[in-house]
Amino acid sequence: MLQLFINDNLVDLTDDSPIALTFQINNLAEVKNQQGNTSNQFKLPLTQRNRQILGFPDEVAFTDDKPYQQYTAKIMQDGLEIIPYGQAELNSVDDSTASITVLSGNVDFFDGIEGKIYDMGDNTTDLGRLQLWKPYEHAWTIDNVVASQKHTYQNGWIWPVVDYGTLPDSFNGQPTVDVRNLRPGFFLRTAMEVMLKPGGYTLNPESFLLQDDLYNKLIIQFANDNFEHGPDYDNSNSNYSLIAQSTILQGYQYKRNGANEDLRFSNLVRGNSRIYSLPASAYIATAELDVTITLQYGIFYQSEKPDGAVTISIKLVNNADGQVSSLGSIRHGSDRVPKDGKYFQGEISGQTITVNTSLNVGQSVKIAYDIEQAVKEKVYFHMHPGATFTVTDKLGNVLYGQQVQAERILPDLAIKDLLKDTLQRFGIICQTDNTRRMVTMASLRNLVNNIPQAKDWTTKCLNQGKNITFQLGGYAQNNFLKYKEDENVLPLNLANGQITVNDRTLPASGTLFESQFAPTLNRPYIGGTIAQINKVEPGSGNINFSVNTQPRLLIHDLVDLRSLGRSIKFTDGLGTDRVVNDVICTPYFDKPGGAHSLMFEKLREQYYPELEKILYHSKKVVRWFLLTPRDILELDLLIPVYLQQDGAYYYINKIDSWRKGQATKVELVKLG
């Protein structure tokens, strides 16, 4: 007996519209995509029970939210859970039936990773509310840069020594590396594990991918056009933010104070001596910043003349030439207070000056008052204690000393695109266990190695003929494996590869897949070479990262400075240095003598020989089988099947429209 449960409720079925199930994980005719299990589109009778379970989809005025969401689904055959964890989708309804499709396997897994990587750092999104990247947030400091030289995928992030166009050509003696000119990387394995969590899946620890040494060493190295904060960044605690308060009564009285003087804010609530001079009560820009400057205060004002005025200002000082200019001010005059006998006088409270501006390194900001010379003998004012001087750097690019949101190290990609790039690079076949919520990432090599465990389907094969085709699908004679082009890396096709199929009936050439990443060149450095991602315009004379580059993927590697008798000085350019004579991380894309290479020709040789062997004199065989519910329950598409009729082992490419007791068409691909 066949039973269908939707949202854990048994639904009414009809014999007029049977449920047929298709099982597939990866169509070898199209290796760039992964496939999943699906049913035919079948019809459920709109009984009162089914209407309630489905959310009354036939009622135009009263339908609830259920038809707009996926239902949980379970299919049982003779008491066996054929589909234990599936998803049902309502396609349409008519007067008496509802059209339904059930999805499972890889479909559920891939549907669980919808969205973009950057969405995971935005708590206004469903992905972002999970805060999965939060454990990898860290400060951009010299100590973190130095400590991360020994990081592995277990740490997630790393600040390797990569030349972004700022390292000197000479590395004799003790070279200096300014950590402000480095950028972080993030291990691909860790990123993948984080991105799979929203769907509730984990990777099978026995997966081929997790056992692969290259996979565990891959670093997604920063190459974005901007090093930006995520939308959840709280800049109130930034190393460039200031809160200072006044603690004394201060102001102007004729002959006791100058007519143009600075106001003092001696209580440093937030900030440090690098950005704030207590003696001068001045904020000092130690980086190029976009800031919001705010002054909140109250004063007592007194004047004998109606035209007497006091101006409170936020002033910008250019320390290079001493020029001072006003960024914003409020003029306080007699029109703001009542006249009391001889004087215009009174309290002026709740005053706020706010300025948005850009600051260059070395510029400073202070608070000052100005009394007009013509009335200075007749005016008096004082500012009350508790006035607050605030500087907040705006949400934008990450600055040295600030927190780094780890997802912003990665390129702005859809989660699925990064996953597909990884699967293609390693020739991976995914198989999802919906019951254990676990994904196995295997290779064709695993499939071939499983031949000793092959299941003998000889007696299940029906004598209903067979169909043999000699092409698997979308292949050409020359199938190119391409990297993304980056005009800064020449020649443009230096890292591409190709799989050749000796079949003159195929098209001459085609692109099998294109990576989301571009290749990376090297330059000489201590211990051999380091990766070079040139972000600085040659000959520009500045170190602004203004050159656009494509995403980069590098291989983790270490240089032991001790064995070379060398050391490196890391500096932050602000007076803090760290001399390292231990190991440093110098990742690469490809290099002579490297343990691994990301050249597609090398990856082809390492991860695609089994596919090449299958494509050589390829055969896709379609036969008919009588498969029992237990055959389906125990189905493992990573285990080959053997047919004595053909004397061959096969990969199950597709089981098409299985129903109990019915002949089922199965696509098989001959192994070897």
C-alpha positions as CSV (number, residue, x, y, z in Angstrom):
1,M,0.0,0.0,0.0
2,L,1.3,3.5,-0.9
3,Q,0.9,6.2,1.6
4,L,1.7,9.9,1.3
5,F,2.0,12.2,4.4
6,I,2.0,15.9,4.0
7,N,2.9,18.0,7.0
8,D,2.8,14.8,9.0
9,N,-0.8,14.2,8.0
10,L,-1.9,11.1,5.9
11,V,-3.6,12.4,2.7
12,D,-6.3,10.8,0.6
13,L,-5.0,9.3,-2.7
14,T,-6.7,8.2,-5.9
15,D,-5.8,5.3,-8.2
16,D,-6.4,7.6,-11.2
17,S,-3.2,9.5,-10.7
18,P,-0.4,7.3,-9.4
19,I,2.9,8.6,-7.8
20,A,6.0,7.7,-9.8
21,L,9.5,8.5,-8.3
22,T,12.7,9.4,-10.1
23,F,16.1,9.0,-8.4
24,Q,19.3,10.8,-9.5
25,I,22.3,12.5,-8.0
26,N,24.5,13.5,-10.9
27,N,23.8,13.2,-14.6
28,L,27.2,12.4,-16.1
29,A,26.0,14.0,-19.3
30,E,26.0,17.4,-17.5
31,V,28.7,17.5,-14.8
32,K,28.3,21.2,-14.2
33,N,25.0,20.6,-12.3
34,Q,23.8,18.3,-9.5
35,Q,20.4,16.6,-9.7
36,G,18.0,15.4,-7.1
37,N,15.0,13.0,-6.6
38,T,11.6,14.1,-7.8
39,S,8.2,12.6,-8.5
40,N,5.9,13.1,-11.4
41,Q,3.2,15.7,-11.1
42,F,0.3,13.8,-9.6
43,K,-3.2,14.8,-8.6
44,L,-4.7,14.6,-5.1
45,P,-8.5,14.6,-4.8
46,L,-9.8,17.7,-3.0
47,T,-11.5,15.8,-0.2
48,Q,-12.3,17.8,2.9
49,R,-9.3,16.3,4.6
50,N,-6.9,17.1,1.8
51,R,-8.3,20.7,1.5
52,Q,-7.5,21.3,5.2
53,I,-4.0,19.8,5.0
54,L,-3.2,21.8,1.9
55,G,-4.6,25.1,3.3
56,F,-7.8,25.2,1.3
57,P,-6.1,26.1,-2.0
58,D,-9.4,26.0,-3.9
59,E,-10.9,28.8,-1.9
60,V,-9.9,32.1,-3.5
61,A,-10.9,34.2,-0.6
62,F,-9.9,32.0,2.3
63,T,-6.6,30.3,1.2
64,D,-4.0,30.5,4.0
65,D,-0.1,30.6,3.6
66,K,0.4,26.9,3.1
67,P,0.2,26.8,-0.8
68,Y,2.9,29.5,-0.9
69,Q,5.4,27.3,1.0
70,Q,6.8,23.9,0.7
71,Y,5.1,21.2,2.6
72,T,7.0,18.4,4.4
73,A,6.4,15.1,2.7
74,K,6.9,11.4,3.4
75,I,6.1,8.5,1.1
76,M,5.7,5.0,2.5
77,Q,5.3,1.8,0.4
78,D,4.2,-1.3,2.3
79,G,5.4,0.2,5.6
80,L,8.8,1.2,4.2
81,E,9.8,4.9,4.2
82,I,10.8,5.3,0.5
83,I,11.0,9.0,0.9
84,P,11.4,9.8,4.6
85,Y,12.1,13.5,4.3
86,G,10.9,15.2,1.2
87,Q,9.3,18.4,0.1
88,A,5.9,18.7,-1.6
89,E,5.1,21.6,-3.9
90,L,1.5,22.6,-4.9
91,N,1.6,23.3,-8.6
92,S,-2.1,24.1,-9.3
93,V,-5.7,23.2,-8.5
94,D,-8.8,22.7,-10.5
95,D,-12.4,22.1,-9.4
96,S,-11.7,18.6,-7.9
97,T,-7.9,18.0,-7.7
98,A,-4.6,19.5,-6.6
99,S,-1.5,18.9,-8.7
100,I,1.5,18.0,-6.4
101,T,5.2,17.3,-6.9
102,V,7.4,15.7,-4.3
103,L,11.2,16.5,-4.2
104,S,13.9,14.9,-2.1
105,G,17.6,14.0,-2.0
106,N,19.9,16.7,-3.3
107,V,16.9,19.0,-4.0
108,D,16.3,19.5,-0.3
109,F,20.0,20.1,0.3
110,F,20.4,22.7,-2.4
111,D,17.1,24.4,-1.6
112,G,18.4,24.9,1.9
113,I,21.3,27.0,0.8
114,E,19.5,29.7,-1.2
115,G,20.7,33.3,-0.9
116,K,24.0,35.2,-1.1
117,I,27.1,34.9,1.1
118,Y,26.7,38.5,2.2
119,D,23.1,37.9,3.3
120,M,24.6,35.7,6.1
121,G,26.0,38.9,7.7
122,D,22.8,40.9,7.6
123,N,20.5,40.2,10.5
124,T,17.5,41.6,8.6
125,T,17.6,38.4,6.5
126,D,16.6,34.9,7.6
127,L,20.2,33.7,6.9
128,G,21.7,36.7,8.8
129,R,19.7,36.1,11.9
130,L,21.5,32.8,12.5
131,Q,24.8,34.8,13.0
132,L,26.8,31.9,11.7
133,W,29.8,34.0,10.7
134,K,30.0,35.8,14.1
135,P,32.5,33.4,15.6
136,Y,35.0,34.3,12.9
137,E,34.8,38.1,13.4
138,H,38.1,39.5,14.6
139,A,40.1,42.8,14.8
140,W,42.5,43.9,12.2
141,T,45.6,44.3,14.4
142,I,49.3,43.6,14.1
143,D,49.1,40.9,16.8
144,N,46.2,39.1,15.0
145,V,48.1,39.3,11.7
146,V,51.2,37.8,13.2
147,A,49.4,35.1,15.2
148,S,47.3,34.0,12.1
149,Q,50.5,33.0,10.2
150,K,50.0,29.6,11.8
151,H,46.2,29.4,11.3
152,T,44.6,26.4,9.5
153,Y,41.1,25.7,8.3
154,Q,40.2,25.0,11.9
155,N,40.7,28.7,12.7
156,G,38.8,29.9,9.6
157,W,40.6,33.2,8.9
158,I,44.2,34.0,8.1
159,W,46.3,37.1,7.1
160,P,48.9,35.6,4.7
161,V,51.8,37.5,3.2
162,V,50.5,38.4,-0.2
163,D,51.8,41.3,-2.3
164,Y,49.0,43.6,-3.3
165,G,51.5,45.9,-5.1
166,T,52.9,47.5,-1.9
167,L,55.8,45.2,-1.0
168,P,59.3,46.4,-2.1
169,D,61.0,44.5,-4.8
170,S,64.0,43.9,-2.6
171,F,63.7,41.5,0.3
172,N,67.3,41.5,1.4
173,G,68.2,41.7,5.1
174,Q,65.1,42.0,7.3
175,P,62.2,43.1,5.0
176,T,59.3,45.1,6.5
177,V,55.6,44.2,6.0
178,D,53.1,46.9,6.8
179,V,50.0,45.0,8.0
180,R,47.8,47.9,6.9
181,N,48.6,46.8,3.3
182,L,47.7,43.2,3.9
183,R,44.3,41.7,3.5
184,P,42.8,38.5,5.0
185,G,41.8,35.2,3.5
186,F,39.3,32.6,4.6
187,F,39.7,28.8,4.3
188,L,37.3,27.3,1.8
189,R,36.6,24.2,3.9
190,T,35.5,26.3,6.9
191,A,33.4,28.6,4.6
192,M,31.6,25.6,3.1
193,E,30.8,24.2,6.6
194,V,29.3,27.5,7.6
195,M,27.3,27.9,4.5
196,L,25.7,24.4,4.8
197,K,24.4,25.0,8.3
198,P,21.2,27.0,7.4
199,G,19.8,23.9,5.6
200,G,20.5,21.8,8.7
201,Y,23.1,19.6,6.9
202,T,26.6,18.5,7.7
203,L,29.2,16.9,5.6
204,N,29.8,13.2,5.9
205,P,33.2,13.0,7.6
206,E,34.1,10.1,5.4
207,S,33.5,12.2,2.2
208,F,36.3,12.2,-0.4
209,L,36.4,16.0,-0.3
210,L,37.2,16.2,3.4
211,Q,40.0,13.7,3.0
212,D,41.6,15.7,0.2
213,D,44.8,17.6,1.3
214,L,44.3,20.3,-1.4
215,Y,40.8,21.0,-0.3
216,N,41.9,21.5,3.3
217,K,44.5,24.0,2.2
218,L,42.5,26.2,-0.1
219,I,42.2,29.9,1.0
220,I,39.7,32.3,-0.5
221,Q,42.0,35.3,-0.6
222,F,40.6,38.8,-0.4
223,A,40.5,40.4,-3.9
224,N,37.3,42.5,-3.7
225,D,37.2,46.1,-5.0
226,N,36.3,47.4,-1.5
227,F,37.1,46.0,2.0
228,E,33.7,46.8,3.4
229,H,31.9,46.3,6.7
230,G,28.8,44.3,6.8
231,P,25.4,46.0,7.6
232,D,25.5,44.6,11.1
233,Y,28.8,46.3,12.0
234,D,28.5,48.4,15.2
235,N,30.9,51.3,14.6
236,S,30.3,52.8,18.0
237,N,33.1,50.7,19.4
238,S,35.5,51.5,16.5
239,N,39.1,52.4,17.3
240,Y,38.4,55.6,15.3
241,S,35.4,56.6,17.4
242,L,35.5,59.3,20.1
243,I,33.4,60.4,23.0
244,A,34.8,63.2,25.1
245,Q,33.1,65.4,27.7
246,S,33.8,68.7,29.4
247,T,34.2,68.7,33.1
248,I,34.4,72.4,34.0
249,L,32.6,75.6,33.5
250,Q,34.3,77.3,30.6
251,G,33.6,80.2,28.4
252,Y,34.4,83.9,27.7
253,Q,34.7,86.9,30.0
254,Y,36.2,90.2,28.8
255,K,39.9,90.6,29.7
256,R,40.0,87.1,31.3
257,N,39.8,85.1,28.1
258,G,40.6,85.6,24.4
259,A,37.8,86.3,22.0
260,N,38.7,83.2,19.9
261,E,39.7,80.1,21.9
262,D,39.3,76.4,22.0
263,L,37.0,74.6,24.4
264,R,38.3,71.7,26.5
265,F,36.9,68.2,26.8
266,S,39.1,66.4,29.3
267,N,36.9,63.4,30.2
268,L,37.7,60.7,27.6
269,V,34.8,58.4,27.6
270,R,35.7,56.4,24.5
271,G,38.8,56.7,22.4
272,N,42.6,56.6,22.9
273,S,45.7,58.8,22.7
274,R,46.3,57.9,19.1
275,I,43.1,59.7,18.0
276,Y,42.7,62.3,20.7
277,S,45.0,64.8,22.2
278,L,43.9,65.6,25.7
279,P,46.1,68.8,26.0
280,A,44.7,70.2,22.8
281,S,41.2,68.6,23.1
282,A,41.6,67.7,19.4
283,Y,40.5,64.6,17.5
284,I,43.3,63.5,15.2
285,A,42.6,61.5,12.0
286,T,45.1,58.6,11.7
287,A,43.4,57.2,8.6
288,E,41.3,58.5,5.7
289,L,37.8,58.6,7.3
290,D,34.3,59.4,6.6
291,V,32.9,60.6,9.9
292,T,30.0,62.1,11.7
293,I,31.0,64.8,14.2
294,T,28.5,65.9,16.9
295,L,28.7,68.5,19.6
296,Q,25.9,68.6,22.3
297,Y,26.0,71.4,24.8
298,G,24.2,74.1,26.7
299,I,25.3,77.6,27.6
300,F,24.5,80.7,29.7
301,Y,24.5,83.8,27.5
302,Q,24.6,87.5,28.5
303,S,25.0,90.6,26.4
304,E,24.5,94.3,26.9
305,K,24.0,94.9,23.2
306,P,21.3,93.5,20.9
307,D,23.9,92.6,18.3
308,G,26.3,90.8,20.6
309,A,27.0,87.2,19.4
310,V,28.8,84.1,20.5
311,T,29.5,81.4,17.8
312,I,30.3,77.8,18.8
313,S,32.0,75.9,16.0
314,I,33.4,72.5,15.0
315,K,36.7,73.4,13.4
316,L,39.0,71.5,11.0
317,V,42.7,72.1,11.3
318,N,45.0,71.1,8.5
319,N,48.2,70.3,10.4
320,A,50.3,70.5,7.3
321,D,49.9,74.3,6.9
322,G,47.9,75.2,10.0
323,Q,44.9,76.5,8.2
324,V,41.7,76.4,10.2
325,S,38.2,76.3,8.7
326,S,34.7,75.9,10.2
327,L,32.8,72.7,9.5
328,G,29.6,73.7,11.3
329,S,28.5,76.3,13.9
330,I,25.6,77.8,15.8
331,R,25.5,81.6,16.4
332,H,24.0,82.6,19.7
333,G,22.7,86.2,20.0
334,S,20.3,88.3,21.9
335,D,17.4,87.2,19.8
336,R,17.6,83.8,21.6
337,V,17.1,85.1,25.2
338,P,14.8,87.6,26.9
339,K,16.0,91.1,28.1
340,D,16.3,91.3,31.8
341,G,16.9,95.0,32.8
342,K,20.3,96.0,31.4
343,Y,21.1,92.6,29.8
344,F,19.9,90.2,27.3
345,Q,20.5,87.0,29.2
346,G,19.4,83.4,29.8
347,E,20.0,79.7,29.4
348,I,20.3,78.2,25.9
349,S,20.1,74.5,26.4
350,G,19.8,71.3,24.2
351,Q,22.1,72.6,21.5
352,T,23.4,70.2,18.8
353,I,25.8,70.7,15.9
354,T,26.2,67.7,13.6
355,V,28.6,67.5,10.7
356,N,29.3,64.8,8.1
357,T,32.7,65.1,6.5
358,S,35.8,63.3,5.2
359,L,39.1,63.6,7.0
360,N,42.6,63.0,5.6
361,V,45.5,61.6,7.7
362,G,46.9,64.3,9.9
363,Q,43.9,66.6,10.0
364,S,42.4,67.3,13.3
365,V,39.0,68.5,14.7
366,K,38.4,70.7,17.7
367,I,35.7,72.8,19.3
368,A,36.0,76.5,19.6
369,Y,34.1,79.7,20.3
370,D,34.4,83.1,18.6
371,I,33.3,86.5,19.9
372,E,32.9,89.3,17.4
373,Q,35.5,92.0,18.1
374,A,33.1,94.9,18.0
375,V,31.1,93.6,20.9
376,K,33.6,91.6,22.9
377,E,33.5,94.1,25.8
378,K,29.8,93.6,26.3
379,V,29.4,89.8,25.9
380,Y,29.7,87.0,28.4
381,F,29.0,83.3,28.1
382,H,29.9,80.0,29.7
383,M,29.4,76.4,28.6
384,H,28.1,74.0,31.2
385,P,30.0,70.9,32.2
386,G,28.9,67.7,30.5
387,A,29.1,69.0,27.0
388,T,29.8,66.1,24.7
389,F,32.2,66.0,21.7
390,T,31.6,62.8,19.5
391,V,33.2,61.5,16.4
392,T,31.9,58.4,14.8
393,D,33.4,56.8,11.6
394,K,30.7,55.9,9.1
395,L,29.9,52.4,8.0
396,G,32.1,51.8,5.0
397,N,35.5,50.4,4.4
398,V,37.2,48.4,7.1
399,L,40.0,50.5,8.7
400,Y,43.1,49.2,10.5
401,G,42.1,48.4,14.1
402,Q,38.5,47.7,13.4
403,Q,36.5,44.5,13.4
404,V,36.5,42.4,10.3
405,Q,33.2,40.7,9.4
406,A,34.5,37.4,8.0
407,E,31.9,36.9,5.3
408,R,33.1,40.2,3.7
409,I,36.5,38.5,3.1
410,L,34.8,36.4,0.5
411,P,33.6,37.6,-3.0
412,D,29.9,38.7,-3.4
413,L,28.6,35.4,-4.7
414,A,25.5,33.3,-4.3
415,I,26.1,30.4,-1.8
416,K,25.2,27.9,-4.5
417,D,27.7,29.4,-6.9
418,L,30.6,28.9,-4.5
419,L,29.4,25.4,-3.8
420,K,29.2,24.5,-7.5
421,D,32.6,26.0,-8.1
422,T,34.0,23.7,-5.4
423,L,32.2,20.6,-6.7
424,Q,33.4,21.2,-10.2
425,R,37.0,21.8,-9.2
426,F,37.2,18.4,-7.5
427,G,34.9,16.5,-9.7
428,I,32.5,15.9,-6.9
429,I,29.2,13.9,-6.9
430,C,26.8,14.9,-4.0
431,Q,24.5,12.4,-2.4
432,T,22.1,13.6,0.3
433,D,20.9,11.5,3.2
434,N,17.7,13.3,4.2
435,T,17.2,11.1,7.2
436,R,20.6,11.8,8.8
437,R,20.7,15.4,7.3
438,M,24.1,14.5,6.0
439,V,25.7,15.1,2.6
440,T,28.4,12.8,1.1
441,M,30.7,14.6,-1.3
442,A,32.3,11.7,-3.3
443,S,34.2,11.5,-6.5
444,L,34.0,9.2,-9.5
445,R,37.1,7.6,-8.0
446,N,35.0,6.5,-5.0
447,L,32.5,5.1,-7.4
448,V,35.1,3.0,-9.2
449,N,36.6,2.0,-5.9
450,N,33.2,0.7,-4.8
451,I,33.1,-1.8,-7.7
452,P,33.9,-4.7,-5.2
453,Q,30.7,-3.8,-3.3
454,A,28.6,-3.6,-6.5
455,K,25.1,-4.9,-6.4
456,D,24.1,-7.6,-8.8
457,W,21.0,-6.5,-10.6
458,T,21.2,-9.4,-13.1
459,T,17.9,-11.0,-12.0
460,K,16.1,-7.7,-11.7
461,C,16.7,-6.8,-15.3
462,L,13.7,-7.5,-17.6
463,N,14.1,-9.0,-21.0
464,Q,12.5,-6.0,-22.7
465,G,15.4,-5.0,-24.8
466,K,17.9,-2.3,-24.4
467,N,19.0,1.0,-25.9
468,I,22.7,2.0,-26.2
469,T,23.9,5.4,-27.1
470,F,27.5,6.4,-27.6
471,Q,27.4,10.0,-26.3
472,L,26.6,11.1,-22.8
473,G,25.2,14.4,-23.6
474,G,26.6,17.9,-23.6
475,Y,30.2,17.1,-24.3
476,A,32.4,18.3,-27.2
477,Q,35.7,16.9,-28.6
478,N,37.5,19.6,-26.6
479,N,35.9,20.5,-23.3
480,F,37.5,23.6,-21.7
481,L,37.8,24.1,-18.0
482,K,38.2,27.8,-17.6
483,Y,39.1,30.4,-15.0
484,K,37.5,33.8,-14.9
485,E,39.5,36.3,-16.9
486,D,41.3,39.1,-15.1
487,E,43.1,41.7,-17.2
488,N,45.8,41.9,-14.6
489,V,46.8,38.3,-15.1
490,L,48.3,37.5,-18.5
491,P,48.1,35.5,-20.6
492,L,44.4,35.3,-20.0
493,N,44.1,31.5,-20.5
494,L,47.3,30.5,-18.7
495,A,45.5,28.3,-16.1
496,N,42.8,26.8,-18.3
497,G,42.7,23.1,-19.1
498,Q,40.7,20.7,-21.3
499,I,39.2,17.3,-21.4
500,T,39.5,15.7,-24.8
501,V,37.0,13.2,-26.1
502,N,38.0,11.1,-29.1
503,D,34.7,11.2,-30.9
504,R,34.5,13.0,-34.2
505,T,30.7,13.0,-34.1
506,L,30.8,15.6,-31.2
507,P,31.0,19.4,-31.7
508,A,34.6,20.6,-32.0
509,S,34.7,22.5,-28.7
510,G,32.7,23.8,-25.7
511,T,33.1,25.1,-22.2
512,L,32.5,22.4,-19.6
513,F,32.5,24.9,-16.8
514,E,34.0,28.3,-15.8
515,S,35.3,29.0,-12.3
516,Q,34.2,31.9,-10.2
517,F,37.9,32.6,-9.5
518,A,40.8,34.0,-11.6
519,P,44.4,32.7,-11.5
520,T,47.1,34.4,-9.6
521,L,50.7,35.1,-10.5
522,N,53.8,34.9,-8.2
523,R,56.7,37.2,-7.5
524,P,60.1,36.4,-5.8
525,Y,60.3,36.5,-2.0
526,I,61.9,34.9,1.0
527,G,61.7,31.1,0.6
528,G,60.9,31.3,-3.1
529,T,57.8,33.2,-4.2
530,I,54.6,34.8,-2.9
531,A,51.3,35.4,-4.5
532,Q,50.8,38.8,-6.2
533,I,47.3,40.4,-6.5
534,N,48.1,43.8,-7.7
535,K,45.5,46.3,-6.3
536,V,47.7,49.4,-6.6
537,E,48.0,51.4,-9.7
538,P,51.7,51.2,-10.9
539,G,53.5,54.5,-10.6
540,S,50.6,56.2,-8.9
541,G,52.6,57.1,-5.8
542,N,49.9,56.1,-3.4
543,I,48.7,52.8,-1.9
544,N,45.0,53.1,-2.5
545,F,43.6,49.8,-3.5
546,S,42.0,51.1,-6.7
547,V,42.7,48.3,-9.2
548,N,39.7,46.1,-9.9
549,T,40.4,42.4,-9.6
550,Q,38.5,39.1,-9.9
551,P,38.1,36.7,-6.9
552,R,41.1,34.6,-6.0
553,L,41.7,31.2,-4.6
554,L,45.2,30.2,-3.2
555,I,46.9,27.2,-1.7
556,H,48.1,27.5,1.9
557,D,51.8,27.2,2.3
558,L,54.4,28.0,5.0
559,V,58.0,29.3,4.9
560,D,60.1,28.5,7.9
561,L,62.2,31.6,8.4
562,R,64.3,29.8,11.1
563,S,65.7,27.3,8.6
564,L,66.7,30.2,6.3
565,G,68.2,32.3,9.1
566,R,65.9,35.1,8.2
567,S,63.3,37.3,9.9
568,I,60.6,39.7,8.9
569,K,59.4,42.9,10.7
570,F,55.7,43.4,10.7
571,T,54.7,47.0,11.4
572,D,51.4,48.9,11.7
573,G,53.1,52.2,10.8
574,L,51.9,53.7,14.0
575,G,54.8,52.7,16.3
576,T,54.1,49.0,16.9
577,D,56.5,46.4,15.4
578,R,56.7,42.7,15.6
579,V,59.8,40.8,14.5
580,V,59.0,37.2,13.3
581,N,61.7,34.6,12.9
582,D,59.2,31.7,12.9
583,V,56.9,30.5,10.1
584,I,55.0,32.8,7.8
585,C,52.1,31.9,5.4
586,T,52.9,32.5,1.7
587,P,50.1,30.9,-0.3
588,Y,50.3,30.3,-4.0
589,F,48.2,29.4,-7.0
590,D,50.8,27.4,-8.8
591,K,54.6,27.3,-8.4
592,P,57.5,25.1,-9.3
593,G,58.0,22.4,-6.7
594,G,54.6,23.1,-5.1
595,A,52.9,20.2,-3.4
596,H,49.7,21.2,-5.3
597,S,48.5,23.3,-8.2
598,L,45.3,25.1,-9.1
599,M,46.1,24.9,-12.8
600,F,43.1,23.2,-14.4
601,E,45.3,21.0,-16.4
602,K,46.8,19.7,-13.1
603,L,43.4,19.4,-11.5
604,R,42.2,17.4,-14.6
605,E,45.0,14.9,-14.1
606,Q,44.3,14.6,-10.4
607,Y,40.5,14.6,-10.2
608,Y,39.1,13.7,-13.7
609,P,40.9,10.6,-15.0
610,E,37.8,8.4,-14.2
611,L,35.5,10.7,-16.1
612,E,38.0,10.7,-19.0
613,K,38.0,6.9,-19.0
614,I,34.2,6.8,-19.0
615,L,34.1,9.3,-21.9
616,Y,36.5,7.2,-23.9
617,H,34.2,5.0,-26.0
618,S,31.4,6.0,-23.7
619,K,28.2,3.9,-23.5
620,K,24.9,4.9,-21.9
621,V,22.6,1.8,-21.7
622,V,18.9,2.1,-21.0
623,R,17.3,-1.1,-19.6
624,W,14.1,-2.0,-17.8
625,F,14.1,-3.4,-14.3
626,L,11.6,-4.7,-11.7
627,L,12.7,-3.0,-8.5
628,T,11.1,-3.7,-5.1
629,P,10.4,-1.1,-2.4
630,R,13.3,-2.5,-0.5
631,D,15.6,-2.0,-3.5
632,I,14.6,1.7,-3.5
633,L,14.9,1.9,0.3
634,E,18.4,0.6,0.2
635,L,19.4,2.5,-2.9
636,D,22.9,4.0,-2.8
637,L,23.8,5.7,-6.1
638,L,27.5,5.7,-5.2
639,I,27.5,1.9,-5.4
640,P,27.7,0.5,-8.9
641,V,25.5,-2.3,-10.2
642,Y,26.6,-5.3,-12.2
643,L,24.7,-7.0,-15.0
644,Q,25.8,-10.5,-16.1
645,Q,23.9,-10.0,-19.3
646,D,26.5,-7.3,-20.4
647,G,29.4,-8.5,-18.2
648,A,29.8,-4.9,-17.1
649,Y,29.6,-2.6,-14.1
650,Y,27.5,0.5,-14.3
651,Y,26.9,3.9,-12.6
652,I,23.2,4.4,-12.1
653,N,22.7,7.7,-14.0
654,K,18.9,7.8,-13.4
655,I,16.0,5.7,-12.2
656,D,13.0,7.0,-14.1
657,S,9.5,7.0,-12.7
658,W,9.6,4.0,-10.3
659,R,6.3,2.5,-9.2
660,K,5.9,-0.7,-7.2
661,G,5.3,-3.7,-9.4
662,Q,5.9,-1.8,-12.6
663,A,8.8,-2.0,-15.1
664,T,11.1,0.9,-14.5
665,K,13.4,2.5,-17.0
666,V,17.0,2.9,-15.7
667,E,19.8,4.9,-17.4
668,L,23.2,3.2,-16.8
669,V,26.7,4.5,-17.7
670,K,29.4,1.9,-18.3
671,L,32.4,2.2,-16.0
672,G,35.7,1.8,-17.8
